[in-house]
């Protein structure tokens, strides 16, 4: 399942978050908005800018002049699908306002902890081309995303269809599922059976990345957990209640790509993350 929307759906069912990476004009924002409409979940969008404050995301206490009391005004993070548009345009202080919500499904505002609604998912976008006026996402923050998905240019036929679509009246998307159904599927994920041998296979993949000569940083223990979660969702979407090696291999690249750092000398030699992940998969034997 290499399609962008398939991977977004897998991340939602796994309870994870997605970093969408692509040049401007590839409909990342439109995709996220349509994704939320079709799934029938509450959507909010935040445009990240250098002057954006953490309270603009999480919310803050404001004075109610009628009662002279401070009341909580919740920020846009209190939704089910949050689009953090151009996340790398905001400084680290503002970027970090998402971390508690992404990891703990809660937000602390002036000492008061509030739970976020279920399901909760962050879709963050960034432009990989621009280097000026942006703040690079640190490795610890990248590790919080289940998938990094590359959103490329459409095929020629798809671009022609896009022009034809814009020549017709606007089509309104409708919801095909409900929040209750999504939560129900999420609860089924952990019931997908994974054998001890498959768990060892996942750990061997992760540990092998830490020893790879072309990598300065290998995969973390969180990466192993995410490989298991995403693999189980892949199996579930394929109609199975058990995990296979093919499930793990199918989601290796989107799970590991943003967690691995290539050594500068290897990058200068033309090595890529895609090649290295394929090499990792081929290097771990599959026991029958």
DANORNOR-V607609 format. One line per field, one symbol per residue. burial: 1 if it has 16 or more other ideal C-beta (glycine too) atoms within 10 Angstrom, else 0. A space follows every 10 residues. Layout:
burial: ???
This chain:
burial: 1001001111 1111111111 1100010110 1110111011 1011110100 0101111110 0000000000 0000111111 1111111111 1001101101 1100001010 0000010011 1111111000 0001101000 1011111110 0000000000 0000000000 0000000010 0100110010 0101000100 1100110110 0101100111 0011011111 1111110000 0011101111 1111111111 0100010000 1010011001 10010000
